[in-house]
């Protein structure tokens, strides 16, 4: 069983002209530039998506109630600290 993500990077995007997937890809690109690798997980507020989970170009997008609207918590789930 994979470990839950405990450390991540928070991204804010309230642009109404972008879809959630576009926002996640934009945030993932910035994460890659900063940390040298693509994240594999992104947590979003439940109102951001109709489904609880989906995939977007290798990034697992998951809803979580503790994430504020328009915020995206990205990181590497399943890796030990």
Helices and strands as residue ranges (DSSP letters): E 9-12, H 20-35, E 41-44, G 46-48, E 53-56, E 59-63, E 71-75
